[in-house]
Amino acid sequence: MSSYEMEAMLEALAGSLSAFIGPIIASLLSGVILTYCIRWFIFQKAGEKGWKALIPFYSDYINYKIAWDGRIYIAILVGTIASSVLGALFGLINAGLGMVVSVIISTVVAGAKAVASMILQFKFARSFGKNDYFAVGLYFLNNVFAAILAFGECKYQG
């Protein structure tokens, strides 16, 4: 195979790859932009400023603050950081012990996060006057049901 043929084959491969990856990147970006727009409108309905939806950890805090209590999110965040730090510290003492401690603490924190997330969805649905079935939809199909909250007729009730 000549260098010209090899170069032509590589160019064709690069063209095919970019034709495949471009739509994937566009889909991912549009999903992210849609999520931020939905949060923006939900925050405005709840009496918060829309720009708060654009700041990653702060928007999660505001989500908890709208429906439940912002301190719950802070506790979960601190638990996540503490599990990493404690695992690393015990790892310095004994690698096996560090691994066991890290796995146990991470499992407890992950369980607490899952429970808090489910409770948050129920409280979030109720704060907009929706029922428990809607909360299950928020948990499993968050963007779909959050869009209903953001662009629908429901009002924030606190």
KOLBA-832873 format. One line per 2 residues: their letters; for each residue x, y, z of N, C-alpha, C, O. Coordinates in nm, 4 decimals, always signed. Layout:
# residues N
A	X/Y/Z/X/Y/Z/X/Y/Z/X/Y/Z  ...
This chain:
# residues 158
MS	+0.0849/-0.1167/+0.0000/+0.0000/+0.0000/+0.0000/+0.0899/+0.1235/+0.0000/+0.1834/+0.1341/+0.0794  +0.0609/+0.2133/-0.0872/+0.1437/+0.3336/-0.0985/+0.1053/+0.4347/+0.0100/+0.0002/+0.4239/+0.0732
SY	+0.1913/+0.5305/+0.0289/+0.1660/+0.6332/+0.1303/+0.0449/+0.7184/+0.0907/-0.0284/+0.7662/+0.1773  +0.0239/+0.7373/-0.0403/-0.0921/+0.8136/-0.0862/-0.2218/+0.7409/-0.0517/-0.3180/+0.8029/-0.0063
EM	-0.2243/+0.6101/-0.0732/-0.3433/+0.5307/-0.0403/-0.3681/+0.5291/+0.1093/-0.4823/+0.5374/+0.1544  -0.2578/+0.5180/+0.1876/-0.2687/+0.5174/+0.3334/-0.3239/+0.6511/+0.3828/-0.4087/+0.6544/+0.4720
EA	-0.2762/+0.7601/+0.3253/-0.3229/+0.8933/+0.3639/-0.4701/+0.9108/+0.3286/-0.5458/+0.9683/+0.4069  -0.5120/+0.8619/+0.2117/-0.6518/+0.8716/+0.1706/-0.7416/+0.7899/+0.2633/-0.8524/+0.8323/+0.2962
ML	-0.6936/+0.6722/+0.3054/-0.7708/+0.5888/+0.3951/-0.7854/+0.6548/+0.5326/-0.8931/+0.6504/+0.5919  -0.6794/+0.7148/+0.5828/-0.6855/+0.7839/+0.7114/-0.7783/+0.9046/+0.7062/-0.8511/+0.9305/+0.8021
EA	-0.7767/+0.9782/+0.5967/-0.8677/+1.0919/+0.5810/-1.0125/+1.0446/+0.5769/-1.0995/+1.1084/+0.6362  -1.0396/+0.9354/+0.5091/-1.1758/+0.8814/+0.5040/-1.2208/+0.8356/+0.6422/-1.3355/+0.8571/+0.6813
LA	-1.1299/+0.7725/+0.7155/-1.1607/+0.7279/+0.8515/-1.1882/+0.8469/+0.9427/-1.2818/+0.8439/+1.0225  -1.1067/+0.9516/+0.9309/-1.1271/+1.0718/+1.0124/-1.2605/+1.1379/+0.9790/-1.3308/+1.1844/+1.0688
GS	-1.2955/+1.1423/+0.8516/-1.4240/+1.1989/+0.8110/-1.5405/+1.1193/+0.8651/-1.6390/+1.1763/+0.9121  -1.5297/+0.9871/+0.8588/-1.6361/+0.9010/+0.9110/-1.6495/+0.9166/+1.0614/-1.7603/+0.9208/+1.1148
LS	-1.5360/+0.9252/+1.1290/-1.5364/+0.9395/+1.2742/-1.5979/+1.0714/+1.3167/-1.6759/+1.0761/+1.4118  -1.5630/+1.1793/+1.2464/-1.6191/+1.3096/+1.2827/-1.7685/+1.3152/+1.2513/-1.8437/+1.3819/+1.3223
AF	-1.8120/+1.2464/+1.1467/-1.9547/+1.2416/+1.1149/-2.0321/+1.1632/+1.2205/-2.1516/+1.1857/+1.2397  -1.9642/+1.0713/+1.2887/-2.0265/+0.9913/+1.3936/-2.0245/+1.0641/+1.5275/-2.1237/+1.0620/+1.6004
IG	-1.9131/+1.1282/+1.5607/-1.8959/+1.1918/+1.6913/-1.9674/+1.3259/+1.6991/-2.0160/+1.3622/+1.8062  -1.9756/+1.3999/+1.5909/-2.0397/+1.5316/+1.5911/-2.1814/+1.5297/+1.6444/-2.2128/+1.6071/+1.7348
PI	-2.2687/+1.4442/+1.5920/-2.4057/+1.4399/+1.6440/-2.4134/+1.3969/+1.7905/-2.5014/+1.4420/+1.8638  -2.3222/+1.3105/+1.8332/-2.3213/+1.2679/+1.9733/-2.2898/+1.3867/+2.0631/-2.3571/+1.4080/+2.1640
IA	-2.1884/+1.4637/+2.0272/-2.1523/+1.5814/+2.1060/-2.2656/+1.6829/+2.1046/-2.2959/+1.7429/+2.2077  -2.3281/+1.7028/+1.9900/-2.4406/+1.7965/+1.9809/-2.5567/+1.7510/+2.0687/-2.6209/+1.8338/+2.1333
SL	-2.5845/+1.6222/+2.0721/-2.6925/+1.5695/+2.1557/-2.6621/+1.5902/+2.3033/-2.7488/+1.6319/+2.3801  -2.5390/+1.5611/+2.3423/-2.5017/+1.5791/+2.4824/-2.5104/+1.7254/+2.5243/-2.5616/+1.7569/+2.6318
LS	-2.4608/+1.8138/+2.4397/-2.4661/+1.9566/+2.4719/-2.6091/+2.0076/+2.4791/-2.6421/+2.0876/+2.5666  -2.6937/+1.9622/+2.3881/-2.8326/+2.0080/+2.3923/-2.9027/+1.9563/+2.5174/-2.9876/+2.0257/+2.5735
GV	-2.8688/+1.8363/+2.5618/-2.9249/+1.7831/+2.6863/-2.8815/+1.8639/+2.8070/-2.9620/+1.8911/+2.8961  -2.7557/+1.9021/+2.8104/-2.7049/+1.9840/+2.9212/-2.7708/+2.1211/+2.9205/-2.8110/+2.1715/+3.0254
IL	-2.7820/+2.1812/+2.8036/-2.8445/+2.3143/+2.7935/-2.9914/+2.3064/+2.8348/-3.0411/+2.3949/+2.9044  -3.0606/+2.2015/+2.7925/-3.2010/+2.1842/+2.8305/-3.2155/+2.1695/+2.9822/-3.3065/+2.2268/+3.0421
TY	-3.1263/+2.0932/+3.0432/-3.1312/+2.0747/+3.1883/-3.1133/+2.2076/+3.2605/-3.1855/+2.2364/+3.3560  -3.0181/+2.2885/+3.2159/-2.9972/+2.4194/+3.2791/-3.1177/+2.5100/+3.2591/-3.1547/+2.5838/+3.3504
CI	-3.1795/+2.5062/+3.1419/-3.2997/+2.5886/+3.1168/-3.4141/+2.5457/+3.2082/-3.4837/+2.6302/+3.2644  -3.4335/+2.4157/+3.2229/-3.5407/+2.3645/+3.3090/-3.5180/+2.4114/+3.4520/-3.6101/+2.4607/+3.5170
RW	-3.3945/+2.3960/+3.5012/-3.3656/+2.4402/+3.6376/-3.3866/+2.5905/+3.6528/-3.4396/+2.6362/+3.7540  -3.3453/+2.6667/+3.5531/-3.3609/+2.8117/+3.5570/-3.5074/+2.8485/+3.5807/-3.5376/+2.9295/+3.6683
FI	-3.5989/+2.7890/+3.5024/-3.7406/+2.8201/+3.5146/-3.8004/+2.7699/+3.6459/-3.8862/+2.8361/+3.7042  -3.7557/+2.6539/+3.6923/-3.8042/+2.6034/+3.8216/-3.7599/+2.6965/+3.9334/-3.8386/+2.7281/+4.0226
FQ	-3.6357/+2.7403/+3.9296/-3.5864/+2.8319/+4.0321/-3.6668/+2.9612/+4.0317/-3.7010/+3.0137/+4.1376  -3.6970/+3.0120/+3.9137/-3.7754/+3.1356/+3.9060/-3.9161/+3.1150/+3.9607/-3.9693/+3.2035/+4.0277
KA	-3.9774/+3.0000/+3.9333/-4.1097/+2.9720/+3.9885/-4.1060/+2.9652/+4.1406/-4.2029/+3.0011/+4.2076  -3.9935/+2.9188/+4.1946/-3.9811/+2.9036/+4.3400/-3.9337/+3.0321/+4.4075/-3.9125/+3.0341/+4.5288
GE	-3.9170/+3.1389/+4.3304/-3.8775/+3.2664/+4.3888/-3.7274/+3.2864/+4.4015/-3.6828/+3.3808/+4.4666  -3.6500/+3.1998/+4.3407/-3.5043/+3.2146/+4.3404/-3.4632/+3.2803/+4.2089/-3.5397/+3.2822/+4.1125
KG	-3.3437/+3.3329/+4.2065/-3.2919/+3.3916/+4.0823/-3.2488/+3.2781/+3.9882/-3.1881/+3.1803/+4.0318  -3.2802/+3.2921/+3.8607/-3.2534/+3.1871/+3.7630/-3.1064/+3.1565/+3.7439/-3.0710/+3.0417/+3.7173
WK	-3.0190/+3.2563/+3.7568/-2.8764/+3.2344/+3.7345/-2.8174/+3.1344/+3.8330/-2.7119/+3.0769/+3.8063  -2.8833/+3.1126/+3.9462/-2.8324/+3.0166/+4.0445/-2.8326/+2.8741/+3.9906/-2.7641/+2.7869/+4.0439
AL	-2.9091/+2.8510/+3.8854/-2.9139/+2.7181/+3.8242/-2.7867/+2.6860/+3.7475/-2.7613/+2.5696/+3.7166  -2.7072/+2.7859/+3.7166/-2.5885/+2.7661/+3.6340/-2.4639/+2.7272/+3.7128/-2.3647/+2.6851/+3.6533
IP	-2.4667/+2.7403/+3.8446/-2.3497/+2.7124/+3.9276/-2.3637/+2.5714/+3.9838/-2.4572/+2.5450/+4.0594  -2.2721/+2.4795/+3.9485/-2.2912/+2.3372/+3.9758/-2.3312/+2.2976/+4.1177/-2.4424/+2.2477/+4.1349
FY	-2.2501/+2.3160/+4.2186/-2.2859/+2.2687/+4.3521/-2.3906/+2.3585/+4.4165/-2.4757/+2.3116/+4.4921  -2.3841/+2.4851/+4.3869/-2.4780/+2.5801/+4.4447/-2.6203/+2.5531/+4.3955/-2.7156/+2.5682/+4.4719
SD	-2.6357/+2.5137/+4.2704/-2.7701/+2.4842/+4.2184/-2.8295/+2.3623/+4.2889/-2.9501/+2.3582/+4.3129  -2.7473/+2.2638/+4.3221/-2.7974/+2.1486/+4.3978/-2.8409/+2.1909/+4.5379/-2.9425/+2.1443/+4.5893
YI	-2.7632/+2.2790/+4.5983/-2.7995/+2.3323/+4.7301/-2.9344/+2.4045/+4.7221/-3.0200/+2.3857/+4.8085  -2.9533/+2.4864/+4.6195/-3.0788/+2.5598/+4.6024/-3.1941/+2.4624/+4.5781/-3.3050/+2.4848/+4.6267
NY	-3.1695/+2.3554/+4.5041/-3.2720/+2.2522/+4.4843/-3.3204/+2.1980/+4.6181/-3.4407/+2.1878/+4.6419  -3.2263/+2.1632/+4.7052/-3.2629/+2.1133/+4.8377/-3.3323/+2.2218/+4.9194/-3.4268/+2.1942/+4.9933
KI	-3.2851/+2.3442/+4.9055/-3.3441/+2.4560/+4.9801/-3.4887/+2.4823/+4.9370/-3.5734/+2.5136/+5.0206  -3.5167/+2.4698/+4.8091/-3.6517/+2.4934/+4.7576/-3.7505/+2.3915/+4.8159/-3.8592/+2.4285/+4.8604
AW	-3.7131/+2.2664/+4.8155/-3.8080/+2.1622/+4.8515/-3.7974/+2.1140/+4.9952/-3.8960/+2.0676/+5.0524  -3.6800/+2.1245/+5.0536/-3.6600/+2.0572/+5.1816/-3.5817/+2.1481/+5.2734/-3.6384/+2.2358/+5.3388
DG	-3.4502/+2.1270/+5.2784/-3.3639/+2.2067/+5.3648/-3.2231/+2.1992/+5.3065/-3.1717/+2.0902/+5.2814  -3.1613/+2.3137/+5.2853/-3.0281/+2.3181/+5.2262/-2.9227/+2.2498/+5.3111/-2.8205/+2.2044/+5.2596
RI	-2.9474/+2.2425/+5.4420/-2.8489/+2.1781/+5.5306/-2.8352/+2.0295/+5.5024/-2.7303/+1.9708/+5.5289  -2.9397/+1.9681/+5.4491/-2.9319/+1.8262/+5.4133/-2.8270/+1.8068/+5.3042/-2.7468/+1.7137/+5.3108
YI	-2.8276/+1.8941/+5.2044/-2.7293/+1.8843/+5.0968/-2.5877/+1.9064/+5.1498/-2.4944/+1.8368/+5.1098  -2.5724/+2.0032/+5.2395/-2.4402/+2.0283/+5.2982/-2.3925/+1.9043/+5.3736/-2.2755/+1.8672/+5.3634
AI	-2.4821/+1.8397/+5.4493/-2.4448/+1.7187/+5.5227/-2.4021/+1.6074/+5.4283/-2.3053/+1.5365/+5.4559  -2.4726/+1.5913/+5.3180/-2.4365/+1.4876/+5.2205/-2.3020/+1.5194/+5.1562/-2.2194/+1.4301/+5.1374
LV	-2.2799/+1.6449/+5.1227/-2.1538/+1.6860/+5.0623/-2.0372/+1.6643/+5.1589/-1.9316/+1.6148/+5.1194  -2.0566/+1.7012/+5.2847/-1.9519/+1.6810/+5.3857/-1.9273/+1.5321/+5.4069/-1.8127/+1.4902/+5.4230
GT	-2.0336/+1.4515/+5.4071/-2.0177/+1.3064/+5.4216/-1.9383/+1.2459/+5.3073/-1.8566/+1.1563/+5.3287  -1.9615/+1.2937/+5.1879/-1.8882/+1.2444/+5.0713/-1.7402/+1.2775/+5.0821/-1.6543/+1.1928/+5.0573
IA	-1.7116/+1.4012/+5.1191/-1.5713/+1.4426/+5.1340/-1.5053/+1.3679/+5.2493/-1.3910/+1.3235/+5.2378  -1.5780/+1.3540/+5.3611/-1.5223/+1.2849/+5.4783/-1.4918/+1.1394/+5.4475/-1.3915/+1.0863/+5.4952
SS	-1.5760/+1.0739/+5.3690/-1.5502/+0.9337/+5.3368/-1.4210/+0.9191/+5.2571/-1.3459/+0.8237/+5.2773  -1.3953/+1.0125/+5.1675/-1.2713/+1.0081/+5.0896/-1.1498/+1.0346/+5.1781/-1.0482/+0.9658/+5.1684
VL	-1.1618/+1.1348/+5.2642/-1.0488/+1.1710/+5.3514/-1.0190/+1.0595/+5.4504/-0.9030/+1.0233/+5.4701  -1.1233/+1.0044/+5.5133/-1.1008/+0.8966/+5.6098/-1.0429/+0.7727/+5.5432/-0.9551/+0.7074/+5.5995
GA	-1.0911/+0.7399/+5.4245/-1.0352/+0.6263/+5.3521/-0.8879/+0.6466/+5.3220/-0.8080/+0.5537/+5.3342  -0.8514/+0.7695/+5.2822/-0.7106/+0.7993/+5.2533/-0.6266/+0.7938/+5.3799/-0.5156/+0.7406/+5.3778
LF	-0.6778/+0.8481/+5.4907/-0.6017/+0.8468/+5.6161/-0.5794/+0.7046/+5.6662/-0.4683/+0.6691/+5.7054  -0.6850/+0.6232/+5.6651/-0.6686/+0.4846/+5.7072/-0.5804/+0.4082/+5.6088/-0.5119/+0.3135/+5.6474
GL	-0.5820/+0.4489/+5.4825/-0.4951/+0.3874/+5.3825/-0.3487/+0.4136/+5.4103/-0.2634/+0.3301/+5.3803  -0.3188/+0.5312/+5.4684/-0.1802/+0.5606/+5.5063/-0.1335/+0.4712/+5.6207/-0.0164/+0.4339/+5.6273
IN	-0.2249/+0.4375/+5.7098/-0.1900/+0.3515/+5.8231/-0.1727/+0.2074/+5.7771/-0.0723/+0.1424/+5.8059  -0.2741/+0.1593/+5.7045/-0.2719/+0.0213/+5.6579/-0.3567/+0.0150/+5.5307/-0.4745/+0.0505/+5.5327
AG	-0.2983/-0.0290/+5.4227/-0.3688/-0.0265/+5.2944/-0.4969/-0.1092/+5.2980/-0.5999/-0.0656/+5.2466  -0.4917/-0.2272/+5.3577/-0.6105/-0.3131/+5.3653/-0.7188/-0.2502/+5.4507/-0.8364/-0.2520/+5.4144
LG	-0.6788/-0.1942/+5.5648/-0.7741/-0.1286/+5.6548/-0.8352/-0.0058/+5.5863/-0.9551/+0.0191/+5.5979  -0.7530/+0.0692/+5.5160/-0.8023/+0.1866/+5.4441/-0.9057/+0.1494/+5.3411/-1.0058/+0.2193/+5.3251
MV	-0.8829/+0.0399/+5.2708/-0.9772/-0.0054/+5.1694/-1.1101/-0.0448/+5.2334/-1.2166/-0.0083/+5.1836  -1.1037/-0.1193/+5.3436/-1.2262/-0.1640/+5.4106/-1.3039/-0.0451/+5.4649/-1.4251/-0.0358/+5.4456
VS	-1.2342/+0.0464/+5.5333/-1.3001/+0.1643/+5.5898/-1.3601/+0.2496/+5.4787/-1.4729/+0.2973/+5.4911  -1.2868/+0.2686/+5.3724/-1.3342/+0.3490/+5.2610/-1.4594/+0.2885/+5.1979/-1.5545/+0.3606/+5.1676
VI	-1.4598/+0.1580/+5.1782/-1.5761/+0.0910/+5.1182/-1.6975/+0.1015/+5.2097/-1.8082/+0.1287/+5.1632  -1.6774/+0.0799/+5.3400/-1.7897/+0.0864/+5.4346/-1.8475/+0.2269/+5.4403/-1.9688/+0.2444/+5.4291
IS	-1.7626/+0.3266/+5.4575/-1.8114/+0.4644/+5.4681/-1.8744/+0.5092/+5.3367/-1.9784/+0.5750/+5.3380  -1.8139/+0.4751/+5.2242/-1.8693/+0.5128/+5.0944/-2.0052/+0.4480/+5.0708/-2.0945/+0.5104/+5.0135
TV	-2.0215/+0.3243/+5.1141/-2.1496/+0.2557/+5.0998/-2.2575/+0.3231/+5.1832/-2.3700/+0.3413/+5.1368  -2.2233/+0.3600/+5.3060/-2.3194/+0.4287/+5.3929/-2.3578/+0.5643/+5.3340/-2.4754/+0.6005/+5.3308
VA	-2.2578/+0.6387/+5.2875/-2.2845/+0.7708/+5.2294/-2.3670/+0.7582/+5.1013/-2.4584/+0.8376/+5.0788  -2.3360/+0.6600/+5.0179/-2.4128/+0.6402/+4.8942/-2.5579/+0.6030/+4.9252/-2.6498/+0.6493/+4.8576
GA	-2.5783/+0.5203/+5.0262/-2.7146/+0.4860/+5.0679/-2.7894/+0.6082/+5.1182/-2.9065/+0.6283/+5.0860  -2.7207/+0.6898/+5.1977/-2.7829/+0.8128/+5.2485/-2.8171/+0.9073/+5.1338/-2.9222/+0.9714/+5.1349
KA	-2.7283/+0.9157/+5.0349/-2.7555/+1.0005/+4.9176/-2.8789/+0.9515/+4.8420/-2.9627/+1.0320/+4.8012  -2.8901/+0.8211/+4.8234/-3.0036/+0.7649/+4.7495/-3.1350/+0.7910/+4.8230/-3.2349/+0.8287/+4.7618
VA	-3.1337/+0.7705/+4.9538/-3.2550/+0.7955/+5.0333/-3.2900/+0.9433/+5.0316/-3.4062/+0.9794/+5.0133  -3.1901/+1.0294/+5.0505/-3.2146/+1.1744/+5.0495/-3.2654/+1.2201/+4.9135/-3.3510/+1.3083/+4.9061
SM	-3.2145/+1.1621/+4.8070/-3.2587/+1.1991/+4.6730/-3.4045/+1.1603/+4.6505/-3.4810/+1.2364/+4.5912  -3.4424/+1.0431/+4.6974/-3.5822/+1.0002/+4.6829/-3.6745/+1.0899/+4.7663/-3.7798/+1.1321/+4.7184
IL	-3.6355/+1.1185/+4.8893/-3.7162/+1.2070/+4.9740/-3.7262/+1.3450/+4.9104/-3.8325/+1.4070/+4.9118  -3.6146/+1.3930/+4.8543/-3.6144/+1.5242/+4.7887/-3.7166/+1.5284/+4.6753/-3.7878/+1.6278/+4.6609
QF	-3.7251/+1.4236/+4.5954/-3.8190/+1.4232/+4.4839/-3.9637/+1.4271/+4.5336/-4.0485/+1.4932/+4.4736  -3.9916/+1.3559/+4.6434/-4.1263/+1.3595/+4.6994/-4.1588/+1.4985/+4.7534/-4.2685/+1.5496/+4.7313
KF	-4.0653/+1.5588/+4.8230/-4.0874/+1.6933/+4.8757/-4.0957/+1.7968/+4.7634/-4.1728/+1.8925/+4.7710  -4.0157/+1.7760/+4.6602/-4.0168/+1.8672/+4.5454/-4.1526/+1.8626/+4.4752/-4.2093/+1.9666/+4.4416
AR	-4.2040/+1.7420/+4.4533/-4.3345/+1.7277/+4.3883/-4.4435/+1.7928/+4.4731/-4.5293/+1.8634/+4.4202  -4.4407/+1.7696/+4.6036/-4.5415/+1.8287/+4.6918/-4.5302/+1.9802/+4.6976/-4.6314/+2.0492/+4.7103
SF	-4.4085/+2.0329/+4.6884/-4.3934/+2.1784/+4.6954/-4.4498/+2.2476/+4.5717/-4.4723/+2.3686/+4.5733  -4.4726/+2.1725/+4.4654/-4.5370/+2.2272/+4.3458/-4.6801/+2.1748/+4.3297/-4.7402/+2.1893/+4.2233
GK	-4.7342/+2.1139/+4.4358/-4.8726/+2.0679/+4.4342/-4.8961/+1.9399/+4.3578/-5.0090/+1.9138/+4.3163  -4.7944/+1.8597/+4.3377/-4.8086/+1.7338/+4.2636/-4.8143/+1.6166/+4.3621/-4.7782/+1.6310/+4.4789
ND	-4.8601/+1.5001/+4.3136/-4.8768/+1.3838/+4.3999/-4.7520/+1.2949/+4.4033/-4.6494/+1.3262/+4.3428  -4.7641/+1.1831/+4.4759/-4.6510/+1.0921/+4.4934/-4.6118/+1.0205/+4.3643/-4.4947/+0.9880/+4.3451
YF	-4.7076/+0.9959/+4.2765/-4.6754/+0.9337/+4.1478/-4.5863/+1.0257/+4.0644/-4.4951/+0.9806/+3.9952  -4.6145/+1.1536/+4.0725/-4.5317/+1.2514/+4.0024/-4.3893/+1.2500/+4.0599/-4.2920/+1.2650/+3.9859
AV	-4.3779/+1.2320/+4.1913/-4.2463/+1.2248/+4.2555/-4.1662/+1.1053/+4.2059/-4.0452/+1.1155/+4.1860  -4.2326/+0.9926/+4.1859/-4.1643/+0.8742/+4.1314/-4.1160/+0.9043/+3.9893/-4.0065/+0.8638/+3.9501
GL	-4.1983/+0.9752/+3.9132/-4.1564/+1.0170/+3.7797/-4.0376/+1.1109/+3.7847/-3.9473/+1.1017/+3.7015  -4.0369/+1.2021/+3.8824/-3.9224/+1.2921/+3.8994/-3.7952/+1.2142/+3.9300/-3.6867/+1.2508/+3.8848
YF	-3.8090/+1.1078/+4.0062/-3.6913/+1.0297/+4.0443/-3.6345/+0.9520/+3.9255/-3.5132/+0.9499/+3.9045  -3.7224/+0.8883/+3.8480/-3.6746/+0.8008/+3.7413/-3.6579/+0.8705/+3.6060/-3.5694/+0.8336/+3.5289
LN	-3.7409/+0.9702/+3.5760/-3.7327/+1.0445/+3.4494/-3.7262/+1.1932/+3.4824/-3.8171/+1.2693/+3.4492  -3.6196/+1.2329/+3.5471/-3.6117/+1.3662/+3.6055/-3.6327/+1.4775/+3.5052/-3.7133/+1.5671/+3.5303
NV	-3.5632/+1.4755/+3.3921/-3.5753/+1.5861/+3.2969/-3.7153/+1.5987/+3.2392/-3.7619/+1.7100/+3.2150  -3.7819/+1.4889/+3.2171/-3.9177/+1.4940/+3.1610/-4.0135/+1.5580/+3.2608/-4.0875/+1.6502/+3.2266
FA	-4.0119/+1.5085/+3.3847/-4.1057/+1.5588/+3.4840/-4.0655/+1.6973/+3.5347/-4.1522/+1.7772/+3.5703  -3.9365/+1.7266/+3.5385/-3.8929/+1.8610/+3.5762/-3.9357/+1.9616/+3.4704/-3.9685/+2.0756/+3.5035
AI	-3.9361/+1.9216/+3.3440/-3.9837/+2.0104/+3.2375/-4.1324/+2.0395/+3.2544/-4.1776/+2.1504/+3.2256  -4.2079/+1.9417/+3.3004/-4.3502/+1.9643/+3.3275/-4.3658/+2.0679/+3.4379/-4.4523/+2.1551/+3.4306
LA	-4.2804/+2.0577/+3.5416/-4.2846/+2.1580/+3.6487/-4.2438/+2.2951/+3.5971/-4.3067/+2.3957/+3.6298  -4.1392/+2.2987/+3.5169/-4.0843/+2.4265/+3.4712/-4.1773/+2.4982/+3.3745/-4.1982/+2.6189/+3.3861
FG	-4.2324/+2.4254/+3.2806/-4.3078/+2.4894/+3.1731/-4.4585/+2.4690/+3.1845/-4.5346/+2.5202/+3.1024  -4.5020/+2.3943/+3.2865/-4.6447/+2.3676/+3.3034/-4.7149/+2.4776/+3.3819/-4.6576/+2.5829/+3.4098
EC	-4.8387/+2.4507/+3.4164/-4.9247/+2.5467/+3.4851/-4.9074/+2.5472/+3.6362/-4.9609/+2.6355/+3.7033  -4.8340/+2.4507/+3.6917/-4.8256/+2.4397/+3.8370/-4.7563/+2.5610/+3.8984/-4.6741/+2.6272/+3.8352
KY	-4.7924/+2.5873/+4.0232/-4.7358/+2.6995/+4.0980/-4.6586/+2.6458/+4.2178/-4.6922/+2.5412/+4.2733  -4.5560/+2.7182/+4.2561/-4.4788/+2.6808/+4.3731/-4.5583/+2.7137/+4.4986/-4.6041/+2.8267/+4.5156
QG	-4.5749/+2.6147/+4.5870/-4.6529/+2.6329/+4.7075/-4.5680/+2.6347/+4.8338/-4.6184/+2.6611/+4.9430  -4.4417/+2.6070/+4.8190/-4.3511/+2.6103/+4.9346/-4.3439/+2.4785/+5.0063/-4.2718/+2.4660/+5.1054
